[in-house]
Every structure is written in C-alpha cells, then in structure tokens.
C-alpha cells in the first residue's frame, strides 16, 4: 500500500463520534485498551484490512529487524495508530510527546539498518497534544507509575515499610526516593525485561548522572533469580536508607554518597518475581520463578561463564555473589530482621570500593590515555582506564609492583606500598612516554600545582571537530537487506521504508 492511499488522513462528519468494537489484533493484544474503531486514520475499514496491511506486518516483525531494540514500545505506539483507542463512542489519539520521545530514542536503530522512520508514526500528523485529550499508549507498560505516589502523612523521614514490594510498588518507591533526594539521586532504566518491564536502577552520587574523575563506581544487583527475593527487598530498603540518612545529616552516609557513585538494581528478573510472588511467601517452590519469561537462568546466560565471572574478566569489575539465606522467599515478618542483619554489611561493602589505589594515566602533555592497562605483578587480572584516563584498583595491604601500559607508549613501572590500616585509596598517577613522535597538538593537562587533567566534559578544547558523514545511496541502486524479506510478507510493498 503506498503512502498516497494508506497514509491519507481520513475525515469524519463528526470527528469525536465513533463506534467502538473489540480489539482483536494479535500484535496489539497487550495494548492499554481493549476497544478500537473503524475506519482508522490510515483508511483501514476492518480488522482484516489492518492485518493485511504492510504497516501491521512491519509491527509484527519490527522486534526482529531491530534486534530487540525499542520493543515493545514501538509496537504499542504503532498499534495506537493502526487500531485507535475507542472509549465511550469516542476515538482517542495517542500523545505526541510519547511519539517524539520514542523517535529520538529509536531513530539510531532504524538508521543502523538503513530504514526510514515509518510514515504512520509521524508525530505531528497522527498524534495529539495533552490539551486535545490524548492518551499514553505505554501506560500499561509503565503500570501507571508516572503518577505521584506520596507516602502516608505524619510519618518520620526515615520511615521504611518492611514488606514485599510488587513491581509497581518497587518502582514507585524508587522514583519517590529519587524525587525526595533529587540533588543526590536519580532513576534510570538499563532496558526492559522480556515482558516489557523496565529494569529500573536508582543511582546515588554527589553529581547523579555524571562520572566524576577518580570517583569509584559500584553496583549492587538483586533478584537475578526471580524467586530469590531477600536481596531485592534489601536494596529497596537500602535506597530509602541512603536518602533519608543523607537528609538527616548522617556523616557516614553523606561521606559515602559524596565520594562514590552507587547504582542499585533491586530486580534484574521482575518477570520471574511475578511468577514466584503469585505463589506467595513460604509456598514458593525451589524453581518457580527462578528463570525469566524466556526460561533462561539470567545468572548463567553469559558466554561460557556465569554473571560475576563474565564481569570480572571482561568489564574491569570485581564482582561477587552473596546468598542471603536458605529461604528463597521469606515471610514478610522476617524482612525487618534480615535488614538488621545485613544493613551494616551493605554499607561496609560499599565503602570497600575505596580500598587500594586510584589515579590517572596521561601522556607527557597531560592528555588522558583511554584504555590503558593497569597490571599488578602476580595477579592475573588487569583493569583499564576510563575515557578520562582514570582508574581504580582494589588491592590488599602490602607491597605491589604496578605497571601502566598502552599501545604506542613505553610502559611505566612503580612499586606501591599500601599500609595495613589505610582506609582510603592511595593516588598513583602514571605519565606514559610515546614510542614514536608525540602528538602535534599540545593539550593543557596536569600542572605542577596539582591541577587535574582536562575533564572531557568541560569547555577546554581537547576534542577535534569530527566531520559528519552522510550516508549515500548505493551506487548500484541495491535495496537494503530487509527489503526482500518485508516485500515477501505482503502484497503491498512498503516503499515508504526506503530512504532513497
């Protein structure tokens, strides 16, 4: 179906009048509504017409074409256009702001496969503003979690509800906590579970959302197995504790947050948790809910390793697995005791990230050296420097031979002695000399007065201009790899997906 016919905006004698019918499209079965109306704004006059359209077929296979990116968000957004929401004999259009947010986030995925943005997801043409009565097609996906959920009035600042939290309750608590401590906390998602739940992280830092030079970062992850829930609840409680104690002036917590970037992911497997929670505490079987919705053990779904081993060997992370008890899904009345038994251990574990050495690796001009390797003699595990040239290396007390090396530079070797009772990381910087000619441009860097090397986020000009390379159409007029596949699925060739 060409844009000239299927993309034409339909007209109604009464724009707000519609006949609602049941929504019976399989690709839209998890939409936030259950009634739609025909004809649609793409001029599809029946369910059969929608299912035969190239637009609907695209939604059905988009997950595979984009390799899972933006799923199920884009599918639900498309459903809101192909099968518009109908409430009380009135059609409601999806919100323009939701479309614009998704386009900004997902456009790179389309560019990567040389596919144009689908015309029916034109945010101006097929979507409405809030003052026009639009709806959020992702509201079910979010579980209605954007609304403010104020805690009961009259409770002290440090109040923590020691109970099991459903997914919706967990997200509300994390977002409310981040809002309460907005100057030191923020939430972000690292992606979605197979069933579409946000994997929500709460971060604590003196500058949330930013990496600060030589500030160590630490992550705590819970609920990898959906039916092992003690760690999940401990991290939810820990987030609230860090926020409230910081506001109350606890010097230990303030020092920890101001010098560390802390990431807490209470639930890595929210889909499995829902399965386990349905059986209830004390009744959960040994394996019910352990795996995710794809029947995968997330702790072992790594190439040849389990998760902690993979992170240690491939991501410069020192990671351990902690089992909090023999009861996978403890009764609610036991949670306060478990928190009391583990609170001090959690705080001490976070503080341990400051043991050992830290520093910056730079060249002779003070320019940070990214991905330089920090080697400790007789320890068969190296770490690498971050983009700012900084590194962190956990080490026990004693004498160590530390080597810094990078391609194109001579290695530098230093002997480092860490005292037995040293509680903060010692600073050990390295200046690497180039093997050949040095860079032609001299960058401002570390001065004798102890100035820090340039922070790439600042205003000083270490970054050269990078020319924008625009993709040109293939010289031989060849179509992208997905063209023949999509063309074979429908009698209407989706030419509107071609960029050229």
C-alpha positions as CSV (number, residue, x, y, z in Angstrom):
1,X,0.0,0.0,0.0
2,X,1.5,3.3,-1.0
3,X,1.7,6.4,1.1
4,X,-0.7,8.2,-1.2
5,X,-3.5,5.9,-0.3
6,X,-2.9,4.3,3.1
7,X,-1.3,7.4,4.5
8,X,-4.1,9.7,3.7
9,X,-5.8,11.2,6.7
10,X,-9.4,10.1,6.8
11,X,-12.3,12.5,7.5
12,X,-15.4,12.1,9.7
13,X,-18.6,14.0,9.7
14,X,-18.3,14.1,13.5
15,X,-14.7,13.8,14.5
16,X,-15.4,12.8,18.0
17,X,-18.0,10.2,17.2
18,X,-17.0,6.6,16.8
19,X,-18.5,3.1,17.0
20,X,-16.4,1.0,19.4
21,X,-15.6,-2.6,18.7
22,X,-13.5,-5.2,20.4
23,X,-9.7,-5.0,19.7
24,X,-8.8,-8.4,18.2
25,X,-5.4,-7.9,16.7
26,X,-2.8,-10.4,18.0
27,X,0.1,-7.9,17.7
28,X,-1.9,-5.5,19.8
29,X,-3.2,-7.9,22.4
30,X,-1.2,-6.3,25.2
31,X,-2.4,-2.7,24.5
32,X,-3.6,-0.5,27.3
33,X,-7.2,-0.6,26.0
34,X,-9.5,-3.3,24.6
35,X,-11.7,-1.4,22.1
36,X,-11.0,0.2,18.8
37,X,-12.9,1.7,15.9
38,X,-13.1,1.6,12.1
39,X,-12.3,3.1,9.7
40,X,-8.9,4.1,11.0
41,X,-6.9,7.2,10.2
42,X,-5.0,5.1,7.7
43,X,-8.3,4.4,6.0
44,X,-8.3,0.7,7.0
45,X,-12.0,-0.2,7.3
46,X,-11.9,-3.6,9.0
47,X,-9.7,-5.8,11.1
48,X,-8.9,-7.9,8.0
49,X,-7.7,-4.8,6.2
50,X,-5.4,-3.9,9.0
51,X,-3.9,-7.4,9.3
52,X,-3.2,-7.5,5.5
53,X,-1.5,-4.1,5.5
54,X,2.2,-3.7,5.3
55,X,2.1,-1.4,8.3
56,X,0.7,-4.1,10.5
57,X,3.2,-6.7,9.2
58,X,6.0,-4.3,10.0
59,X,4.9,-4.0,13.6
60,X,4.8,-7.8,13.8
61,X,8.4,-8.2,12.8
62,X,10.0,-5.0,14.0
63,X,11.3,-6.7,17.1
64,X,13.5,-9.0,15.0
65,X,14.6,-6.3,12.5
66,X,15.8,-4.0,15.2
67,X,17.3,-6.9,17.2
68,X,15.0,-6.3,20.2
69,X,15.6,-2.5,20.5
70,X,12.7,-0.3,21.4
71,X,10.5,-3.3,22.0
72,X,7.6,-3.4,22.8
73,X,7.4,0.4,22.9
74,X,7.3,0.9,19.1
75,X,4.8,-1.9,18.6
76,X,2.4,-0.4,21.1
77,X,2.9,3.0,19.6
78,X,2.1,1.7,16.2
79,X,-1.0,-0.2,17.5
80,X,-2.4,3.1,18.8
81,X,-2.4,4.4,15.2
82,X,-3.4,1.2,13.4
83,X,-6.1,0.3,15.9
84,X,-7.0,3.6,17.6
85,X,-8.3,3.6,21.1
86,X,-12.1,3.9,21.5
87,X,-13.7,5.0,24.8
88,X,-17.4,5.6,25.1
89,X,-18.0,6.0,21.3
90,X,-15.1,8.4,21.1
91,X,-11.8,7.9,19.4
92,X,-8.7,9.0,21.4
93,X,-5.4,9.7,19.7
94,X,-2.0,8.8,21.3
95,X,0.1,11.5,22.8
96,X,2.6,13.4,20.6
97,X,5.1,13.7,23.4
98,X,5.3,9.9,23.7
99,X,5.9,9.6,19.9
100,X,8.6,12.3,19.9
101,X,10.4,10.7,22.9
102,X,10.5,7.3,21.2
103,X,11.6,8.7,17.8
104,X,14.5,10.4,19.5
105,X,15.5,7.2,21.3
106,X,14.9,4.8,18.4
107,X,15.9,6.6,15.3
108,X,19.5,5.3,15.6
109,X,18.2,1.7,15.4
110,X,16.4,2.5,12.1
111,X,19.5,4.3,10.8
112,X,21.6,1.2,11.6
113,X,19.6,-0.9,9.2
114,X,19.1,1.8,6.6
115,X,15.4,2.1,7.2
116,X,13.3,5.2,7.1
117,X,11.1,6.2,10.0
118,X,7.6,4.7,9.4
119,X,5.3,7.3,7.9
120,X,2.4,6.3,10.2
121,X,4.5,7.2,13.2
122,X,4.6,10.8,12.1
123,X,4.4,12.5,15.5
124,X,2.7,15.6,14.1
125,X,0.1,14.0,11.8
126,X,-1.2,11.1,13.7
127,X,-0.7,12.1,17.4
128,X,-2.3,14.7,19.6
129,X,-1.4,17.1,22.4
130,X,-2.4,16.7,26.0
131,X,-4.9,19.5,25.8
132,X,-6.6,17.6,22.9
133,X,-7.3,14.6,25.3
134,X,-4.6,12.3,24.1
135,X,-3.6,9.1,25.9
136,X,-0.3,7.4,26.7
137,X,-0.1,4.1,24.7
138,X,2.7,2.9,27.0
139,X,0.7,3.4,30.2
140,X,0.1,-0.3,30.7
141,X,3.8,-0.9,30.1
142,X,4.7,1.6,32.8
143,X,2.0,0.2,35.1
144,X,0.6,3.7,35.7
145,X,3.9,4.5,37.5
146,X,4.2,8.1,36.5
147,X,1.6,9.4,38.8
148,X,2.9,10.8,42.1
149,X,2.5,8.3,45.0
150,X,3.0,10.4,48.1
151,X,3.8,8.4,51.3
152,X,1.3,8.5,54.2
153,X,1.3,11.8,56.0
154,X,2.7,12.1,59.5
155,X,5.5,9.5,59.1
156,X,9.1,10.3,60.1
157,X,11.6,11.0,57.4
158,X,13.4,7.7,58.0
159,X,10.3,5.5,57.7
160,X,10.8,2.3,55.8
161,X,8.0,-0.1,55.1
162,X,9.4,-3.6,55.7
163,X,7.2,-5.6,53.3
164,X,7.4,-7.3,50.0
165,X,7.0,-5.0,47.0
166,X,5.3,-5.8,43.8
167,X,6.9,-4.5,40.6
168,X,4.6,-1.4,40.6
169,X,5.3,-0.7,44.3
170,X,9.0,-1.1,43.8
171,X,9.1,1.4,41.0
172,X,7.0,3.9,42.9
173,X,9.3,3.6,45.9
174,X,12.4,4.1,43.9
175,X,11.0,7.1,41.9
176,X,9.6,8.7,45.1
177,X,13.0,8.2,46.8
178,X,14.8,9.8,43.8
179,X,12.4,12.7,43.9
180,X,12.9,13.2,47.6
181,X,16.7,13.3,47.2
182,X,16.8,14.8,43.7
183,X,20.2,16.5,44.4
184,X,21.9,13.2,45.1
185,X,19.7,10.5,43.3
186,X,18.1,9.7,40.0
187,X,16.5,6.7,38.4
188,X,17.2,5.3,35.0
189,X,16.4,2.1,33.1
190,X,19.0,-0.2,31.6
191,X,16.4,-1.8,29.3
192,X,13.3,-3.9,29.6
193,X,12.6,-7.5,30.6
194,X,11.1,-9.9,28.1
195,X,7.6,-9.0,29.3
196,X,8.4,-5.3,28.9
197,X,9.1,-4.2,32.5
198,X,11.7,-1.5,33.0
199,X,14.9,-2.7,34.7
200,X,15.0,0.3,37.0
201,X,18.2,1.5,38.7
202,X,18.5,4.2,41.3
203,X,21.8,6.0,41.4
204,X,23.3,7.9,44.4
205,X,26.1,10.4,43.9
206,X,27.2,13.9,44.6
207,X,26.5,14.6,40.9
208,X,23.9,12.0,39.8
209,X,24.1,11.1,36.2
210,X,27.7,12.0,35.8
211,X,31.0,10.2,36.2
212,X,33.5,12.3,38.3
213,X,37.2,12.0,37.9
214,X,38.6,9.3,40.1
215,X,35.3,8.7,41.8
216,X,34.8,4.9,42.1
217,X,31.6,3.3,40.9
218,X,29.9,0.3,42.5
219,X,26.7,-1.6,41.6
220,X,24.5,-3.9,43.6
221,X,22.1,-6.2,41.8
222,X,19.3,-8.2,43.4
223,X,16.7,-10.8,42.3
224,X,18.7,-12.3,39.5
225,X,16.7,-15.4,40.1
226,X,13.1,-14.3,40.4
227,X,12.2,-16.5,43.4
228,X,15.2,-15.3,45.5
229,X,13.7,-12.1,46.8
230,X,15.7,-11.2,50.0
231,X,18.3,-9.3,48.0
232,X,15.6,-7.4,46.1
233,X,14.0,-6.1,49.3
234,X,17.3,-5.3,50.9
235,X,18.2,-3.0,48.0
236,X,14.8,-1.3,48.1
237,X,15.4,-0.6,51.8
238,X,19.0,0.5,51.2
239,X,17.9,3.1,48.7
240,X,15.4,4.6,51.2
241,X,18.0,4.4,54.0
242,X,20.7,6.3,52.0
243,X,18.2,9.0,51.0
244,X,16.8,9.6,54.5
245,X,20.1,9.3,56.4
246,X,21.7,11.8,54.0
247,X,18.9,14.3,54.6
248,X,19.1,13.7,58.4
249,X,22.9,14.6,58.3
250,X,24.4,11.1,58.9
251,X,28.1,11.9,58.3
252,X,28.9,8.3,57.3
253,X,26.2,8.2,54.6
254,X,27.0,11.7,53.4
255,X,30.7,10.9,53.0
256,X,29.8,7.6,51.2
257,X,27.4,9.3,48.7
258,X,29.6,12.3,48.1
259,X,32.6,10.2,47.2
260,X,31.1,7.2,45.5
261,X,28.8,6.7,42.5
262,X,26.4,4.0,43.7
263,X,24.0,2.1,41.3
264,X,21.2,-0.1,42.8
265,X,19.2,-2.5,40.6
266,X,16.9,-4.2,43.0
267,X,15.3,-6.6,40.5
268,X,17.1,-8.0,37.4
269,X,14.3,-10.5,36.9
270,X,11.0,-8.8,37.5
271,X,9.2,-11.3,35.2
272,X,10.3,-14.3,37.3
273,X,9.5,-12.4,40.5
274,X,5.8,-12.1,39.4
275,X,5.6,-15.9,39.0
276,X,7.2,-16.5,42.4
277,X,5.0,-13.9,44.1
278,X,1.9,-15.4,42.7
279,X,2.5,-18.5,44.9
280,X,3.3,-16.3,47.9
281,X,6.0,-16.3,50.6
282,X,6.6,-19.6,52.2
283,X,4.8,-21.5,49.4
284,X,7.2,-20.9,46.6
285,X,8.8,-23.9,45.1
286,X,12.5,-24.3,44.6
287,X,12.4,-23.4,40.9
288,X,9.1,-21.5,40.4
289,X,10.0,-18.1,39.0
290,X,13.8,-18.7,39.1
291,X,14.2,-18.2,35.4
292,X,12.9,-15.3,33.3
293,X,9.9,-15.3,30.9
294,X,12.2,-16.9,28.2
295,X,13.0,-19.7,30.6
296,X,16.6,-18.5,30.9
297,X,18.7,-18.5,34.1
298,X,20.0,-15.0,33.9
299,X,23.0,-15.7,36.2
300,X,24.2,-18.2,33.6
301,X,23.2,-16.7,30.3
302,X,26.7,-15.5,29.6
303,X,29.3,-16.9,27.1
304,X,30.9,-19.8,28.9
305,X,30.5,-18.1,32.4
306,X,28.1,-17.1,34.8
307,X,27.5,-13.4,35.5
308,X,30.1,-12.4,38.2
309,X,32.9,-14.3,36.3
310,X,31.9,-12.6,33.0
311,X,32.0,-9.1,34.6
312,X,35.3,-9.8,36.3
313,X,37.1,-11.0,33.1
314,X,35.5,-8.7,30.6
315,X,34.4,-5.5,32.2
316,X,37.1,-4.5,34.8
317,X,34.6,-5.3,37.6
318,X,35.4,-7.0,40.8
319,X,32.1,-8.9,41.5
320,X,30.9,-11.4,44.0
321,X,27.7,-13.3,44.6
322,X,26.1,-13.2,48.0
323,X,23.4,-15.6,49.1
324,X,21.4,-14.0,52.0
325,X,19.8,-17.2,53.4
326,X,18.4,-20.6,52.7
327,X,14.8,-19.4,52.4
328,X,14.3,-18.1,48.9
329,X,11.0,-16.2,49.6
330,X,11.0,-15.4,53.3
331,X,7.7,-14.4,55.0
332,X,7.1,-10.7,55.4
333,X,7.5,-10.7,59.1
334,X,11.1,-11.8,58.7
335,X,12.2,-8.9,56.5
336,X,13.0,-6.4,59.2
337,X,15.3,-8.9,60.9
338,X,17.0,-9.7,57.6
339,X,17.6,-5.9,57.1
340,X,19.1,-5.5,60.6
341,X,21.4,-8.4,59.9
342,X,22.6,-7.0,56.6
343,X,22.5,-3.2,56.8
344,X,26.0,-2.8,58.2
345,X,27.4,-5.4,55.8
346,X,25.8,-3.5,52.8
347,X,27.3,-0.2,54.0
348,X,30.7,-1.7,54.6
349,X,30.7,-3.4,51.3
350,X,30.0,-0.1,49.5
351,X,32.9,1.6,51.5
352,X,35.3,-1.1,50.5
353,X,35.4,0.3,46.9
354,X,37.7,2.9,48.3
355,X,40.5,0.4,49.2
356,X,43.6,0.0,47.1
357,X,44.9,2.6,44.6
358,X,43.4,5.0,42.1
359,X,44.9,7.5,39.7
360,X,45.1,9.0,36.2
361,X,47.1,7.8,33.3
362,X,48.2,10.5,30.9
363,X,50.7,11.2,28.2
364,X,53.6,13.7,28.6
365,X,51.3,16.5,27.5
366,X,48.8,15.8,30.2
367,X,46.2,14.3,27.8
368,X,44.3,11.3,29.4
369,X,45.1,7.9,27.9
370,X,41.9,5.9,27.5
371,X,42.0,2.1,27.8
372,X,45.5,2.0,29.2
373,X,46.1,-1.3,31.1
374,X,46.9,-1.4,34.8
375,X,48.8,-4.5,35.6
376,X,49.7,-5.8,39.1
377,X,52.5,-8.3,39.2
378,X,51.5,-11.8,40.3
379,X,47.8,-11.0,39.9
380,X,46.3,-12.4,36.7
381,X,43.7,-9.7,36.2
382,X,44.2,-6.3,34.8
383,X,41.9,-3.2,34.7
384,X,41.7,-0.5,32.1
385,X,41.4,3.3,32.3
386,X,38.1,5.1,31.7
387,X,37.7,7.8,28.9
388,X,39.0,10.4,31.3
389,X,42.2,8.3,31.9
390,X,41.3,7.5,35.5
391,X,41.4,4.0,37.0
392,X,40.6,2.2,40.3
393,X,42.3,-1.0,41.5
394,X,41.2,-2.8,44.6
395,X,44.3,-4.2,46.4
396,X,45.0,-5.6,49.8
397,X,47.6,-4.1,52.2
398,X,51.2,-4.9,51.3
399,X,53.9,-4.2,48.6
400,X,52.8,-4.3,45.0
401,X,54.5,-3.8,41.6
402,X,52.1,-1.8,39.4
403,X,52.6,-1.4,35.7
404,X,50.8,1.0,33.3
405,X,50.9,0.3,29.6
406,X,49.1,1.3,26.4
407,X,49.7,0.7,22.7
408,X,52.2,3.3,21.3
409,X,53.7,4.1,24.7
410,X,56.5,2.9,26.8
411,X,55.4,1.0,30.0
412,X,55.8,2.6,33.4
413,X,56.6,0.5,36.5
414,X,56.1,1.7,40.1
415,X,56.4,0.0,43.5
416,X,53.4,0.7,45.7
417,X,53.2,0.1,49.4
418,X,49.7,0.0,51.0
419,X,49.7,0.3,54.8
420,X,47.7,-2.2,56.8
421,X,45.2,0.3,58.2
422,X,44.8,2.6,55.2
423,X,41.1,3.1,54.6
424,X,41.1,5.4,51.6
425,X,42.6,4.6,48.2
426,X,46.1,6.0,47.6
427,X,46.6,8.0,44.5
428,X,49.2,6.7,42.0
429,X,49.4,8.5,38.6
430,X,51.3,7.4,35.5
431,X,52.8,9.5,32.7
432,X,53.4,7.5,29.6
433,X,56.1,8.4,27.0
434,X,55.3,7.8,23.4
435,X,57.3,5.3,21.5
436,X,57.4,7.4,18.4
437,X,56.7,11.1,17.7
438,X,54.3,12.8,20.1
439,X,51.0,14.4,19.1
440,X,51.3,17.5,17.0
441,X,48.9,19.5,19.1
442,X,49.7,20.2,22.8
443,X,46.8,19.9,25.2
444,X,46.6,21.6,28.5
445,X,47.0,19.0,31.3
446,X,48.3,18.3,34.7
447,X,50.4,21.2,36.1
448,X,52.9,21.2,38.9
449,X,50.4,22.8,41.2
450,X,48.4,19.6,41.2
451,X,45.8,20.6,38.7
452,X,43.6,17.7,37.4
453,X,44.0,16.7,33.8
454,X,41.4,18.0,31.5
455,X,37.9,16.8,32.0
456,X,36.4,15.9,28.5
457,X,33.0,17.2,29.7
458,X,34.4,20.7,30.3
459,X,34.9,23.6,28.0
460,X,38.6,23.2,27.1
461,X,39.2,22.1,23.6
462,X,40.8,18.7,23.5
463,X,38.2,17.4,21.1
464,X,38.8,18.0,17.4
465,X,35.9,18.5,15.1
466,X,34.5,15.3,13.7
467,X,33.1,15.7,10.2
468,X,29.6,14.5,9.7
469,X,29.5,11.7,7.2
470,X,26.1,11.4,5.4
471,X,25.1,8.0,4.1
472,X,24.9,8.0,0.3
473,X,22.5,5.7,-1.7
474,X,24.2,2.6,-3.0
475,X,25.8,3.2,-6.4
476,X,24.2,0.2,-8.0
477,X,20.7,1.0,-6.6
478,X,20.6,-2.1,-4.4
479,X,17.9,-2.3,-1.8
480,X,18.7,-2.9,2.0
481,X,18.9,-6.5,3.2
482,X,15.5,-6.4,4.8
483,X,13.6,-5.3,1.7
484,X,13.1,-8.7,0.0
485,X,12.0,-10.1,3.4
486,X,9.3,-7.5,4.1
487,X,8.2,-7.5,0.4
488,X,7.6,-11.2,0.5
489,X,5.2,-10.9,3.6
490,X,2.7,-8.5,2.0
491,X,1.2,-7.8,-1.4
492,X,1.8,-4.1,-0.7
493,X,5.5,-3.3,-0.9
494,X,6.5,-0.9,1.9
495,X,8.3,1.6,-0.3
496,X,7.8,4.2,2.4
497,X,10.6,2.5,4.4
498,X,13.2,3.1,1.8
499,X,15.4,6.2,2.3
500,X,16.4,6.6,-1.3
